């Protein structure tokens, strides 16, 4: 939640979206479940990634371009966008004309905002879906523009009276809001004064913003109507602003009114802004029944370790990270609030900020959110984003220095690919600290990373967990064709001697292998993409005449994921230049069904990667 002068306590991941099948059956994580809807956006195949790019206050045209040219091809799973509802327009404030925080003071639920109009928003959602990227909208539903404003007009021309609690474009009127001593906000001035009093925190005004009476069924219906209008345009989920200030039961009732998403046919993803602090019903963990929570404590802890140069303390994420379990944390290094109040790392911290983001993608905690806003002066943190004289945000240009564009850098896109390659392994192995500021670890046999938060290069030998061969560092460019665009790393006997540059990182994984300086790959990372129609309870495996394919043993095999149903996907590392026989099977409990016909055969060849696109016979 943001406002002009907000209490830090009110600052406030992706539960993995289940793929829904047109046939209404799907298996998730090896457990069969019945799907609850039919996708109407079947033309779009969404990326199977839990990484979100938060392009804060970028306009809709620029986000559409970023999805198409950068985020989709790089494998991002979602993009978070600024509040699309009409907000107040302020030509003059103590923070200058049209400060960024205008967007957190809505005056209607019309989709004309300083980022664009309804048509541009809809086109952006379509472009992102066509690129494989989900869209999460920042939703301001706790309040409307407050009485501390003198303006009475929004970006779409809607008029309102905050002192009279009148917002006719919704419409909302006096009885739709909380007021002093109304039985909900039992406080004489109607403001939040006691931050440990749940009734006050959730029913009184935050920084004089008009607090909606979410106990009212008509208010809930109007909020749900707004959210459903976004869902029907294709929005896949919401970052819920100031969710700490909405009683959990009220938000649960609003959620029950929401439509399923058009692209996946599932309930929209929810990430709630819940700043740590308070106990009982105010603790972040108390909100997880309504969705994920944003990882403020995790971000604060990352700042402490990277600022102190104590990366060795990251071997097991300590208690400061635990606002919620990993599976329900929308994890970040920074957002628009925290970069401005300095409570977390921010882009001005240079290499440490980048290293923390690499770690965010590499360590198996939470659902990573990478943040890009606009550049600002630390002495003028309320300033407007680049915009015209009327406050409408300008197109993003990553070459002018006015915008943060780390999500589009070679290194960050490389780390997104690394994260996606290693995602199925949820533990860390061989965590090695050569000193307090230099660490390395791997995720099973899928990826290794080293990070150096010191002022000198560091060379050491690390256990990588990877098969022997030549790998291409994701930070410096990854693989290009059959060779490395950047640094080549040789793994021998499962170990690699790696030089990690000062303030830098090296990251290698099974999907970025090359010939490097002329070496050949001894193994091949084989991707299986099998189009298979299944029924309830069935899962698909690949078996074959190699140890990695269980040597035909039906109790094993490579389990394929249904996330892109009807295409089942999985991978295995097989010996290079080898004739391999394999077949697909369906397993349903103890019942195993083999596809018909003879064994499939393939020579793995000399390339480091191989993709097999098959259909069930």
C-alpha positions as CSV (number, residue, x, y, z in Angstrom):
1,X,0.0,0.0,0.0
2,X,1.3,3.4,-0.8
3,X,0.2,7.0,0.0
4,X,1.8,10.4,0.5
5,X,3.3,9.8,3.9
6,X,2.5,6.2,4.8
7,X,3.4,4.4,8.0
8,X,6.1,1.8,7.3
9,X,4.0,-0.8,9.0
10,X,1.3,-0.6,6.2
11,X,3.7,-1.6,3.4
12,X,2.4,-4.5,2.4
13,X,3.7,-15.7,-5.3
14,X,2.8,-17.5,-7.0
15,X,0.7,-20.4,-5.8
16,X,1.6,-22.3,-9.0
17,X,-1.3,-21.8,-11.5
18,X,-2.9,-25.1,-12.3
19,X,-3.2,-25.8,-16.0
20,X,-6.8,-26.5,-17.0
21,X,-7.6,-28.7,-19.8
22,X,-10.3,-28.4,-22.4
23,X,-11.1,-32.0,-21.6
24,X,-11.4,-30.9,-18.0
25,X,-8.8,-33.4,-16.7
26,X,-5.2,-32.8,-15.6
27,X,-2.5,-34.2,-13.4
28,X,-0.5,-31.7,-11.3
29,X,2.8,-32.7,-9.6
30,X,1.9,-36.3,-10.0
31,X,-1.5,-35.9,-8.3
32,X,-4.6,-36.1,-10.6
33,X,-7.2,-33.4,-10.1
34,X,-10.4,-32.4,-11.8
35,X,-10.1,-29.1,-13.7
36,X,-12.8,-26.5,-12.9
37,X,-13.2,-24.7,-16.2
38,X,-12.6,-24.5,-19.9
39,X,-10.0,-22.1,-21.2
40,X,-11.3,-19.5,-23.7
41,X,-7.8,-18.2,-24.6
42,X,-6.7,-21.5,-26.0
43,X,-4.6,-19.9,-28.7
44,X,-2.1,-18.7,-26.0
45,X,0.4,-21.2,-24.6
46,X,1.6,-19.7,-21.3
47,X,5.2,-20.1,-20.0
48,X,5.6,-22.7,-17.3
49,X,7.5,-20.4,-15.0
50,X,6.8,-18.8,-11.6
51,X,9.1,-15.8,-12.3
52,X,7.3,-12.4,-12.4
53,X,8.6,-9.2,-13.9
54,X,7.1,-6.2,-12.0
55,X,7.2,-3.4,-14.5
56,X,6.0,-0.8,-12.2
57,X,4.3,2.3,-13.7
58,X,5.3,1.3,-17.2
59,X,2.5,2.2,-19.6
60,X,0.5,-0.5,-21.3
61,X,2.1,0.0,-24.8
62,X,5.6,-0.5,-23.3
63,X,4.6,-3.6,-21.4
64,X,3.1,-5.1,-24.5
65,X,6.3,-4.6,-26.3
66,X,8.4,-5.9,-23.3
67,X,6.3,-9.1,-23.2
68,X,6.6,-9.7,-26.9
69,X,10.3,-8.9,-27.4
70,X,11.8,-9.7,-24.0
71,X,9.8,-11.4,-21.3
72,X,8.1,-14.1,-23.3
73,X,11.2,-15.2,-25.2
74,X,13.2,-15.2,-21.9
75,X,10.8,-17.5,-20.2
76,X,9.1,-15.2,-17.7
77,X,5.9,-16.6,-16.4
78,X,4.1,-13.3,-15.6
79,X,4.2,-9.6,-15.6
80,X,2.9,-7.4,-12.8
81,X,1.4,-4.1,-13.9
82,X,0.4,-0.9,-12.1
83,X,-3.2,-0.2,-10.9
84,X,-5.3,0.1,-14.1
85,X,-8.2,1.9,-12.4
86,X,-8.8,5.6,-12.8
87,X,-6.9,7.6,-10.2
88,X,-6.8,11.2,-9.0
89,X,-4.8,13.6,-11.1
90,X,-2.7,16.1,-9.1
91,X,-1.1,19.0,-10.9
92,X,0.6,20.3,-7.8
93,X,1.8,18.6,-4.6
94,X,4.7,18.8,-2.2
95,X,6.3,16.0,-4.3
96,X,5.7,18.0,-7.5
97,X,3.2,17.5,-10.3
98,X,1.6,14.1,-10.8
99,X,3.6,12.1,-8.2
100,X,3.9,8.4,-8.6
101,X,1.5,7.7,-5.7
102,X,-1.5,9.1,-7.6
103,X,-2.2,5.6,-8.9
104,X,-2.9,4.4,-5.3
105,X,-5.7,6.9,-4.9
106,X,-8.5,5.6,-7.2
107,X,-11.6,7.6,-8.0
108,X,-13.5,5.1,-10.2
109,X,-13.1,1.6,-11.6
110,X,-13.0,2.9,-15.2
111,X,-9.9,1.7,-17.1
112,X,-8.6,5.1,-18.0
113,X,-5.4,5.6,-16.0
114,X,-2.1,7.5,-16.5
115,X,-0.7,4.3,-18.1
116,X,-3.3,4.1,-20.8
117,X,-7.0,3.4,-21.7
118,X,-9.1,0.3,-21.7
119,X,-8.3,-0.6,-25.3
120,X,-4.6,-0.3,-24.7
121,X,-4.8,-2.3,-21.6
122,X,-6.8,-5.1,-23.3
123,X,-4.3,-5.1,-26.2
124,X,-1.4,-5.4,-23.7
125,X,-3.0,-8.4,-22.0
126,X,-3.5,-10.1,-25.4
127,X,0.1,-9.4,-26.5
128,X,1.5,-10.7,-23.2
129,X,-0.6,-13.9,-23.5
130,X,0.5,-14.4,-27.1
131,X,4.1,-14.2,-25.8
132,X,3.3,-16.8,-23.1
133,X,3.2,-14.3,-20.2
134,X,0.5,-14.0,-17.6
135,X,-0.7,-10.6,-16.4
136,X,-1.1,-9.7,-12.7
137,X,-2.7,-6.3,-12.0
138,X,-2.1,-4.2,-8.9
139,X,-5.5,-3.9,-7.4
140,X,-6.4,-0.9,-5.0
141,X,-9.6,-2.1,-3.3
142,X,-9.1,-1.1,0.3
143,X,-9.8,2.6,-0.2
144,X,-10.4,5.5,-2.6
145,X,-8.7,8.9,-2.9
146,X,-8.7,10.6,0.5
147,X,-9.8,13.8,2.1
148,X,-6.2,15.1,2.2
149,X,-6.6,16.1,-1.4
150,X,-8.0,19.3,-2.9
151,X,-8.4,17.9,-6.4
152,X,-11.7,16.5,-7.5
153,X,-11.0,15.0,-11.0
154,X,-9.5,11.7,-12.2
155,X,-7.5,10.9,-15.3
156,X,-10.6,9.8,-17.2
157,X,-12.5,12.9,-16.3
158,X,-14.6,11.4,-13.4
159,X,-15.4,13.9,-10.7
160,X,-15.7,13.1,-7.0
161,X,-15.7,14.6,-3.5
162,X,-13.4,12.9,-1.1
163,X,-14.6,15.1,1.9
164,X,-18.2,14.1,1.1
165,X,-17.3,10.5,0.4
166,X,-18.9,10.7,-3.0
167,X,-17.5,8.9,-6.0
168,X,-20.4,8.8,-8.5
169,X,-18.5,7.1,-11.3
170,X,-18.5,3.8,-9.2
171,X,-20.9,4.8,-7.6
172,X,-19.8,5.0,-3.9
173,X,-21.4,7.3,-1.3
174,X,-21.1,8.1,2.4
175,X,-22.6,4.9,3.7
176,X,-20.1,2.8,1.7
177,X,-17.2,3.9,3.9
178,X,-16.0,3.6,7.5
179,X,-16.3,6.6,9.7
180,X,-15.2,7.5,13.3
181,X,-17.0,5.5,16.0
182,X,-19.3,3.8,13.4
183,X,-19.2,0.4,15.1
184,X,-16.3,-0.7,12.9
185,X,-13.7,2.1,13.4
186,X,-14.0,2.8,17.1
187,X,-11.6,5.7,17.0
188,X,-12.4,9.4,17.5
189,X,-10.5,10.7,14.5
190,X,-11.2,7.8,12.2
191,X,-7.5,7.3,11.6
192,X,-5.2,4.3,12.4
193,X,-3.4,5.2,15.6
194,X,-2.9,1.8,17.2
195,X,-1.1,-0.5,14.7
196,X,-1.6,-3.5,16.9
197,X,-5.4,-3.2,17.0
198,X,-6.8,-5.3,14.2
199,X,-10.2,-3.5,14.2
200,X,-8.5,-0.2,13.9
201,X,-5.9,-1.3,11.3
202,X,-8.6,-2.8,9.1
203,X,-11.5,-0.4,9.6
204,X,-10.1,3.0,10.1
205,X,-8.5,5.3,7.5
206,X,-4.9,4.8,6.4
207,X,-3.2,8.2,5.8
208,X,-6.7,9.9,5.4
209,X,-7.6,7.6,2.5
210,X,-11.4,6.9,2.4
211,X,-11.7,3.4,3.8
212,X,-14.3,1.2,2.1
213,X,-16.8,-0.7,4.3
214,X,-15.9,-4.1,2.9
215,X,-18.4,-5.7,5.4
216,X,-21.1,-4.3,3.1
217,X,-22.4,-6.8,0.5
218,X,-22.9,-4.0,-2.0
219,X,-19.3,-2.7,-1.6
220,X,-18.1,-6.3,-2.0
221,X,-20.1,-6.6,-5.2
222,X,-18.7,-3.4,-6.7
223,X,-15.1,-4.4,-5.9
224,X,-15.7,-7.9,-7.3
225,X,-17.3,-6.3,-10.4
226,X,-14.2,-4.3,-11.0
227,X,-11.9,-7.3,-10.5
228,X,-14.1,-9.4,-12.8
229,X,-13.9,-6.8,-15.5
230,X,-10.1,-7.2,-15.5
231,X,-10.4,-11.0,-15.4
232,X,-12.7,-11.0,-18.3
233,X,-10.1,-8.9,-20.3
234,X,-7.7,-11.7,-19.5
235,X,-6.0,-10.7,-16.3
236,X,-4.6,-13.8,-14.5
237,X,-4.1,-12.5,-11.0
238,X,-3.8,-9.6,-8.6
239,X,-1.3,-8.0,-6.4
240,X,-3.7,-6.7,-3.7
241,X,-2.7,-3.4,-2.4
242,X,-3.1,-2.7,1.4
243,X,-4.5,-6.2,1.9
244,X,-3.5,-6.0,5.6
245,X,-6.1,-3.3,6.0
246,X,-9.0,-5.5,4.7
247,X,-10.4,-8.0,7.2
248,X,-9.6,-11.5,6.0
249,X,-13.3,-12.6,6.0
250,X,-14.2,-9.6,3.9
251,X,-11.6,-10.4,1.3
252,X,-12.5,-14.1,1.3
253,X,-16.1,-13.1,0.5
254,X,-14.9,-10.9,-2.4
255,X,-12.7,-13.7,-3.7
256,X,-15.7,-16.0,-3.7
257,X,-17.4,-13.7,-6.3
258,X,-14.5,-13.7,-8.8
259,X,-14.6,-15.4,-12.2
260,X,-12.1,-18.0,-13.3
261,X,-9.3,-16.7,-15.6
262,X,-9.8,-16.8,-19.3
263,X,-6.4,-18.2,-20.2
264,X,-6.2,-21.0,-17.6
265,X,-9.8,-21.4,-16.4
266,X,-8.6,-21.3,-12.8
267,X,-9.1,-18.9,-9.8
268,X,-7.0,-15.8,-10.3
269,X,-3.6,-15.8,-8.5
270,X,-3.5,-13.6,-5.4
271,X,-0.4,-11.9,-3.9
272,X,-1.3,-9.8,-0.8
273,X,0.6,-6.8,0.5
274,X,1.0,-7.7,4.1
275,X,3.8,-5.8,5.9
276,X,5.3,-7.8,8.8
277,X,4.3,-6.5,12.3
278,X,1.6,-7.3,14.7
279,X,0.4,-10.7,15.8
280,X,-2.6,-12.9,15.6
281,X,-4.9,-11.8,12.8
282,X,-2.4,-9.1,11.7
283,X,0.6,-11.5,11.2
284,X,1.4,-12.1,7.6
285,X,0.8,-15.9,8.0
286,X,-2.8,-15.2,9.1
287,X,-3.6,-14.0,5.6
288,X,-2.5,-17.0,3.6
289,X,-5.9,-18.6,3.4
290,X,-6.7,-15.9,0.9
291,X,-3.5,-16.3,-1.2
292,X,0.2,-15.7,-1.1
293,X,1.9,-12.8,0.8
294,X,4.6,-10.5,-0.4
295,X,8.0,-11.4,1.2
296,X,9.0,-8.1,2.9
297,X,11.0,-9.9,5.6
298,X,12.9,-11.9,3.0
299,X,13.8,-8.7,1.2
300,X,14.9,-7.1,4.4
301,X,17.1,-10.1,5.3
302,X,18.7,-10.2,1.8
303,X,19.7,-6.5,2.2
304,X,21.3,-7.3,5.6
305,X,23.4,-10.2,4.2
306,X,24.5,-8.6,1.0
307,X,25.2,-5.2,2.6
308,X,27.3,-6.9,5.3
309,X,29.1,-9.2,2.9
310,X,27.9,-12.2,4.8
311,X,26.6,-14.5,2.1
312,X,27.8,-17.5,4.1
313,X,24.7,-16.8,6.3
314,X,22.5,-17.7,3.4
315,X,23.2,-21.5,3.6
316,X,19.8,-22.0,5.1
317,X,17.3,-19.2,5.0
318,X,16.8,-18.2,8.6
319,X,13.8,-17.1,10.5
320,X,13.7,-13.6,9.0
321,X,12.4,-15.0,5.8
322,X,9.4,-16.7,7.2
323,X,6.4,-14.4,6.8
324,X,4.9,-17.4,5.2
325,X,6.1,-20.8,3.8
326,X,8.1,-20.8,0.6
327,X,5.1,-21.9,-1.4
328,X,3.1,-18.9,-0.3
329,X,5.7,-16.2,-0.5
330,X,5.8,-13.7,-3.5
331,X,9.5,-13.1,-3.0
332,X,11.3,-9.9,-4.0
333,X,14.5,-7.9,-3.5
334,X,12.7,-4.6,-3.7
335,X,9.5,-2.9,-4.8
336,X,8.4,0.7,-5.3
337,X,7.9,1.4,-1.6
338,X,11.0,-0.3,-0.2
339,X,13.4,1.1,-2.8
340,X,12.3,4.6,-1.8
341,X,12.4,4.2,2.0
342,X,15.7,2.3,1.8
343,X,14.5,-0.6,3.8
344,X,15.7,-3.0,1.1
345,X,18.4,-3.0,-1.6
346,X,17.6,-0.8,-4.6
347,X,19.1,-0.2,-8.0
348,X,21.4,2.5,-6.7
349,X,23.3,-0.3,-4.8
350,X,24.8,-1.5,-8.0
351,X,26.3,-4.9,-8.1
352,X,24.9,-6.0,-4.7
353,X,21.4,-5.3,-5.9
354,X,22.0,-7.4,-9.0
355,X,23.7,-10.2,-7.0
356,X,20.7,-10.3,-4.6
357,X,18.4,-10.7,-7.6
358,X,20.5,-13.5,-9.0
359,X,20.3,-15.2,-5.6
360,X,16.5,-14.7,-5.5
361,X,16.3,-16.6,-8.8
362,X,18.8,-19.3,-7.7
363,X,17.7,-20.2,-4.2
364,X,14.6,-22.3,-3.8
365,X,12.5,-20.0,-1.7
366,X,9.3,-18.3,-2.8
367,X,8.1,-17.2,-6.2
368,X,10.6,-14.7,-7.5
369,X,9.5,-11.2,-8.5
370,X,12.0,-9.0,-10.4
371,X,11.4,-5.3,-10.1
372,X,11.9,-2.5,-12.7
373,X,10.5,0.9,-12.1
374,X,11.9,4.3,-13.1
375,X,15.1,6.0,-11.9
376,X,14.7,8.6,-9.1
377,X,16.7,10.8,-6.8
378,X,16.9,9.6,-3.2
379,X,16.1,13.2,-2.1
380,X,13.0,13.4,-4.3
381,X,11.4,10.0,-3.8
382,X,7.8,11.2,-4.6
383,X,8.6,12.4,-8.1
384,X,6.5,11.5,-11.2
385,X,7.5,8.8,-13.6
386,X,8.6,10.1,-17.0
387,X,5.3,11.6,-18.3
388,X,3.8,14.4,-20.3
389,X,2.5,17.6,-18.8
390,X,-0.9,16.0,-18.0
391,X,0.7,13.1,-16.1
392,X,0.2,10.4,-18.7
393,X,3.3,8.1,-18.5
394,X,5.7,8.2,-21.5
395,X,6.8,5.1,-23.4
396,X,9.6,3.2,-21.7
397,X,13.0,3.6,-23.3
398,X,15.8,1.5,-21.9
399,X,18.5,3.6,-23.5
400,X,17.8,7.0,-21.9
401,X,18.6,6.1,-18.2
402,X,15.1,7.2,-17.1
403,X,13.9,3.7,-16.6
404,X,15.2,0.6,-14.8
405,X,15.5,-2.2,-17.3
406,X,17.3,-5.0,-15.4
407,X,14.6,-7.5,-16.4
408,X,15.8,-7.2,-20.0
409,X,19.5,-7.5,-19.3
410,X,21.4,-10.5,-20.7
411,X,22.4,-11.6,-17.2
412,X,18.9,-11.4,-15.7
413,X,17.2,-13.2,-18.6
414,X,20.0,-15.8,-18.3
415,X,19.2,-16.3,-14.6
416,X,15.5,-16.6,-15.4
417,X,16.5,-19.5,-17.8
418,X,18.7,-20.9,-15.0
419,X,15.8,-20.7,-12.5
420,X,13.4,-22.4,-14.9
421,X,16.0,-25.2,-15.7
422,X,16.6,-25.9,-12.0
423,X,13.1,-25.3,-10.7
424,X,12.1,-28.9,-10.2
425,X,14.8,-29.4,-7.5
426,X,13.7,-27.7,-4.4
427,X,16.8,-28.2,-2.3
428,X,20.3,-26.8,-2.2
429,X,23.4,-29.1,-2.2
430,X,27.1,-28.5,-1.5
431,X,26.7,-25.0,-0.2
432,X,30.3,-23.8,-0.2
433,X,31.6,-20.5,1.3
434,X,35.2,-19.9,0.3
435,X,34.9,-16.8,2.5
436,X,32.0,-14.8,4.1
437,X,31.3,-13.0,0.8
438,X,31.8,-15.8,-1.8
439,X,29.5,-18.8,-2.1
440,X,28.5,-21.5,-4.5
441,X,25.8,-24.1,-4.5
442,X,23.9,-26.4,-6.8
443,X,20.3,-27.6,-7.3
444,X,20.7,-31.3,-7.8
445,X,22.1,-32.2,-11.2
446,X,20.4,-29.3,-12.9
447,X,22.3,-26.1,-12.1
448,X,25.2,-24.5,-10.2
449,X,25.8,-20.9,-9.2
450,X,28.6,-18.9,-7.6
451,X,28.2,-15.4,-6.2
452,X,31.0,-13.0,-5.1
453,X,30.1,-10.1,-3.0
454,X,33.7,-8.9,-2.5
455,X,36.0,-6.4,-4.2
456,X,38.3,-9.1,-5.6
457,X,37.9,-12.0,-8.0
458,X,37.8,-15.4,-6.4
459,X,39.0,-18.7,-7.9
460,X,38.0,-22.0,-6.2
461,X,36.9,-25.6,-7.0
462,X,33.3,-26.4,-6.5
463,X,31.1,-29.5,-6.5
464,X,28.6,-28.7,-9.3
465,X,26.3,-31.7,-9.3
466,X,26.5,-31.6,-13.1
467,X,27.5,-34.2,-15.6
468,X,31.0,-33.8,-17.1
469,X,31.2,-31.4,-20.1
470,X,31.4,-27.8,-21.1
471,X,28.8,-25.4,-19.8
472,X,28.0,-21.8,-20.8
473,X,27.7,-19.1,-18.1
474,X,24.3,-17.6,-18.1
475,X,25.4,-14.3,-16.7
476,X,27.8,-13.5,-19.6
477,X,25.6,-14.8,-22.4
478,X,24.8,-18.5,-22.1
479,X,24.9,-20.7,-25.2
480,X,24.9,-19.6,-28.8
481,X,24.4,-22.4,-31.3
482,X,26.8,-25.1,-30.1
483,X,29.3,-22.8,-28.4
484,X,29.3,-20.4,-25.5
485,X,28.5,-16.7,-26.1
486,X,30.2,-15.9,-22.8
487,X,32.4,-17.7,-20.3
488,X,32.8,-21.5,-20.7
489,X,33.0,-23.6,-17.6
490,X,34.4,-27.2,-17.8
491,X,33.0,-29.8,-15.4
492,X,35.2,-32.8,-14.8
493,X,34.4,-35.5,-12.2
494,X,31.5,-33.4,-11.1
495,X,33.7,-30.4,-10.1
496,X,34.7,-27.2,-11.8
497,X,37.4,-24.6,-11.0
498,X,35.6,-21.3,-11.4
499,X,36.8,-17.7,-11.3
500,X,34.0,-15.5,-10.0
501,X,34.6,-11.9,-10.8
502,X,34.5,-9.2,-8.1
503,X,30.9,-8.2,-7.4
504,X,29.8,-10.8,-10.0
505,X,28.4,-14.3,-10.5
506,X,28.8,-17.4,-12.6
507,X,25.8,-19.6,-13.3
508,X,25.6,-22.8,-15.3
509,X,22.9,-25.3,-16.0
510,X,21.9,-28.4,-18.0
511,X,20.2,-26.3,-20.7
512,X,23.2,-24.2,-21.6
513,X,26.0,-26.5,-22.8
514,X,28.4,-25.8,-25.6
515,X,31.8,-26.8,-27.0
516,X,33.5,-23.9,-25.4
517,X,37.2,-23.9,-26.4
518,X,36.8,-27.0,-28.6
519,X,35.7,-29.6,-26.0
520,X,32.8,-31.9,-26.9
521,X,29.9,-32.8,-24.7
522,X,29.9,-36.3,-23.3
523,X,26.3,-36.2,-22.4
524,X,23.2,-34.6,-23.9
525,X,20.3,-32.9,-22.2
526,X,17.3,-34.4,-23.9
527,X,13.9,-32.7,-23.7
528,X,10.8,-34.9,-24.2
529,X,7.7,-33.1,-25.5
530,X,4.9,-35.7,-25.9
531,X,1.4,-34.9,-27.0
532,X,-0.7,-37.3,-24.9
533,X,-4.4,-37.3,-24.1
534,X,-5.1,-38.6,-20.6
535,X,-8.0,-39.3,-18.3
536,X,-8.4,-38.7,-14.6
537,X,-5.6,-40.3,-12.6
538,X,-3.2,-40.9,-15.4
539,X,0.3,-39.6,-15.6
540,X,2.8,-39.9,-18.4
541,X,6.4,-41.3,-18.2
542,X,9.1,-42.1,-20.6
543,X,11.0,-45.4,-20.3
544,X,14.0,-46.7,-22.3
545,X,17.2,-48.7,-22.5
546,X,19.3,-46.2,-20.5
547,X,19.8,-45.9,-16.8
548,X,18.3,-42.4,-16.9
549,X,15.2,-44.0,-18.4
550,X,15.1,-46.7,-15.8
551,X,16.2,-49.5,-18.2
552,X,12.6,-50.2,-19.0
553,X,11.7,-50.7,-15.3
554,X,8.0,-49.6,-15.0
555,X,8.5,-48.7,-11.4
556,X,10.7,-45.8,-12.5
557,X,11.1,-43.7,-15.7
558,X,11.1,-40.0,-16.3
559,X,7.9,-38.4,-15.0
560,X,6.6,-35.8,-17.4
561,X,4.8,-32.6,-16.4
562,X,1.3,-31.8,-17.6
563,X,1.7,-28.0,-17.2
564,X,1.5,-27.5,-21.0
565,X,-1.2,-30.1,-21.6
566,X,-1.9,-31.9,-23.9
567,X,1.9,-31.7,-24.3
568,X,3.7,-33.5,-21.5
569,X,7.2,-32.3,-20.9
570,X,10.3,-33.6,-19.1
571,X,14.0,-34.1,-19.5
572,X,16.9,-36.5,-19.0
573,X,20.6,-36.5,-19.4
574,X,21.7,-39.2,-21.8
575,X,25.1,-40.2,-23.2
576,X,26.2,-38.4,-26.4
577,X,26.4,-40.2,-29.8
578,X,24.3,-43.1,-28.5
579,X,21.4,-45.0,-30.1
580,X,18.6,-44.8,-27.5
581,X,15.4,-46.8,-27.5
582,X,12.4,-45.4,-25.6
583,X,8.6,-45.4,-25.3
584,X,5.9,-43.4,-23.5
585,X,3.7,-45.0,-20.9
586,X,0.6,-43.9,-18.9
587,X,0.5,-44.8,-15.2
588,X,-2.6,-44.9,-13.2
589,X,-1.8,-46.4,-9.8
590,X,-0.4,-49.9,-10.4
591,X,-1.8,-49.9,-14.0
592,X,0.7,-49.2,-16.7
593,X,-0.4,-48.6,-20.3
594,X,2.3,-48.7,-23.1
595,X,1.9,-46.8,-26.3
596,X,1.5,-49.1,-29.3
597,X,4.1,-50.0,-32.0
598,X,7.8,-50.7,-31.8
599,X,10.3,-48.9,-29.7
600,X,11.2,-45.4,-30.6
601,X,14.8,-44.9,-31.5
602,X,17.0,-41.8,-31.6
603,X,20.8,-41.1,-31.8
604,X,21.6,-38.5,-29.3
605,X,24.3,-37.0,-31.5
606,X,27.1,-34.7,-30.6
607,X,25.2,-31.5,-29.7
608,X,24.8,-30.7,-26.1
609,X,21.0,-30.5,-26.2
610,X,18.3,-32.4,-28.1
611,X,14.5,-31.9,-28.2
612,X,12.1,-34.7,-29.1
613,X,8.6,-33.8,-30.2
614,X,6.4,-36.9,-30.2
615,X,2.7,-37.9,-30.2
616,X,1.3,-40.9,-28.4
617,X,1.0,-43.9,-30.7
